[in-house]
C-alpha cells in the first residue's frame, strides 16, 4: 500500500519504520541507581546534582518511525523516532469502530482534525498486521550511529504520497497553537455552543461571554 521495501545498506531517511526499537520507561520518583553502598532507590531531585548516574529503567521493544528530516538524518548526532502504537490506543474513536465505513470516517475526518498521530494501514508484507498509528507525543531518541548499526531492524519506508503527507502532519503538530475555539463567540452564541456541547464543565466563558446583570435604575 503506502510502504516500500528498503535494503539494509540503504542510508537512513525520514519515514523509515523500525521494529524492536528500545523504549525506556523513566520514572522520576523512585529511581534504582548505584551508589557507594550498592543499589538504592531515590527521588530524582535528590540525585540530580549534574554528575552522571547509573540507574535502572524498564525498557521495552516497540515499532517506531523516523521523524528527523532528511537534511539532518545523515549527520545528526541523535535521531528522533515516534513510537508506533495500535490505532485504537492512539485514537479513542477507533475503539468502537467495527465496520469499514466507520474506519473510513475516522481515518479521513480525524486525520484532518487530530494532529497528534499519523495513520498506518495494515500490510502483512512488512509485518504490519494491524491498524497502527505513529504517535507524535511519544518520541524516542537514538544515537545515529547506533541506529545505523541496526538497519537490519528496518522493516519498511513510507512511499509517495504517504511520506509527503507524513511531513505535513508532523509540521502541523509542532506548529499548532493551543486555543479555545469558542473565544470569538458573543454571549448568545456562546450559550448555544455550550448547550450543543452538553454543558461540559471544562468549557469556561471568557469575560465578554459571561452573563451580566443590569443595574437597577434609580
N, C-alpha and C positions, 0 to 999 in steps of 0.2 A: 504493500500500500504506500505508506509515506516514508519507508525506510529503504536504505541501500546497504549492501554488504561492504565491509571495509577490511582490507588485509592488514595483518599485524604491523607490517613495516610502514604503513601509511602514516604521515605525521598527524598529530592531534589537530582537531578542528572543533569549532563551536557546533553543538548539536550531536556530538559523539555520545553514544549510550554505552555505559559500562555496567557490568554485573559485579557483585561481590565487592562493592566499594565500602571501606570501613567507615561506619558512622559511630562517633563517640558520644555517649550519653554523659554529659557533665552535670554534676551537682555541686553547688557552692556551699552547701550547709554541712554535709558530712563527707569529708574527703579523706579516704585512706591514703596515707603517704608515709614515706620512710623518714626516719629521724635518727639521731644518735642512739636511740634506745630501741630500734627496730621499727615496726609499723605502729602507727597511731592514727586516730581519726580526729580531725579538727575542722572548724569552720574556716572558709577561705579568707575571711577578714583577718583571722589570727595568724595566717601564714603568708599573706600577700605582702612580703617585705621587699619585693623586687628581685630576690635571688631565685634561681631555678629550683623547682620542687619535683621530686619523683613521686608521682601519685598513681593510684589505680582507678581506672574508669571502665565502665561497661562499654564494650564495642560489639556492634552487630553489622552483618553484611547486608547491603541494600543495593538496588538499582539506582543509578544516578546519571544525569546528563550534563555535559559541559556547558557552562554559562559564559566563560571567558571568551571575548571576541577574538576572531581570527588574527587580528592585528597584534594581539598580545600573547596568544596561546603558545606561540613557538619560542618565546623568550621570557615570559613572566616567571618569576620565582615560584609563585603559587597559582594553582588552577582552581577556580571555583566551580563546583558542580551542584545542581539542585537534586534533592532526593526525589526518586520516582516511587509513588505510592499507589495503591489501588484507588481507582477513581471514586468509588463510594466512600472512601475515607477522606478524600480531599474535597469533594463536592457533596454536601449533605443531601441535596435534592436527588442525587443518583441512587440513594439507598432504597427509595420506594419505586424506582423505575423498573418495570418488568418487561415491557414490550418495546419494539423498535421505534415506534412513534414517540414514546416518552423519552428515550435516549436521544432521539433526533432533536427534540425541542431543547433538552438540556445542553447538548453539545453545541448547537448553533446559537441559542439565545444567551446562555450563561457564558459562552466564550466571548461574547461582546460585553457582558455586564461584569463578570467576575474576573478580575485581572491577576488573581493570586496563583493561577495554575495554567498549565498547557496540556490539553488532552492528547493522549497517546493511544490510538486504537490497537486492538489485539492483532498480532501477526505471529502465528506459530513458527514460521520460518526462522524468526530471530529470537525465539524463546519468550515472546511477549504473549502469553496465553490469555490474559485478562485485560479488561479495560483499565488503563492506568493514566496517571497524570503527573507531570513534573510540578512539584510543589515549590514555588519560588520563595516561600517562607522558611524552608529548611535547606540551608546551604552548607555544603561540606567543602573544606579546603584541603587540597592535597598538593605537596611539592611537585612541581612539573616533572622533574627528573624521575621521581618515584612513579608517577602516573605513566610516563613513557616506558618505564621498565615493565609495566604490566599491561601493555597494549593488547596482549592476548585475551584479556578480560573484556575487551570492547566487542559488543555484540552487533552493533549497527550504527548508522548515522542517518540523521534526518535528510531527506531529499527534498527537491523543489516540488510544490510550493511551500511545504511544511517549514523548511528552515527559514524562509523569509517571514512567514507568519510568527514563528518562534521568536525571532529577533525583535519583531514589532511588539509582541506581547511582553517580552522581557523589559523593553524600554518603557512601555506603558506602566508596568508595575513599579518601576523605580522613579518615575517622574510624576506619579499621581499625587494629587493634592487632596488630603482628607477634609471633607466639609459636610455640613448638614444640608441635604438637598432642599429642605423646606425654608431656608433662611430668606429668600426673596418674596415669600408669600405675605399678603396683608393679613389682618386679623381674621376676616371672614374666610379667606382661602385656607388659612392655617387650620381653622376649626374643621373644615371639610376634609383636609388632609389627615388630621388626627383621627377623625371618625372613620375614614377609609382604612386606616392602619389599625383599627380596633382599639383606639385609645392606649397605645403602647406607652408604658411608663418611661422608656428611655428616650422618648421624643419630647424635648423641652422647648417651650416657646422662647423666642427672642423678645427683648423688651417691647418692640413695636408690634408684637403679636399677642401680647397679654391683654386680657380684658381689663378695661378701665371703668371705674365708677364715677359718673359725673357728679360734681359738687352741687349740693342743693343751692338754688337761687335764694338770695336774701330778699 
